């Protein structure tokens, strides 16, 4: 197997970020329906979490390549924004779960 190229990894990272953003959009759309199906929302949250994991792997792999400082700064800003979006979505899911079930979530955010 040939080693990954910087450009190939960059493209995969961009695709992973696009997939993550689409998964988060699906999550937000599932939350905003009139009738909320908590299981469907949970599945979309898991999909977003998996997409974030894939993005992180490619993000770290991309940062292992020598890059110009501007490219690193941009990548880090995108990674930070993705992290914040995922954490916000998790907090929203936990709030929704609490509102629907009337129970406190098992895993509070720290």
Secondary structure as UniProt FT lines:
FT   HELIX           6..31
FT   HELIX           38..63
FT   HELIX           69..101
//
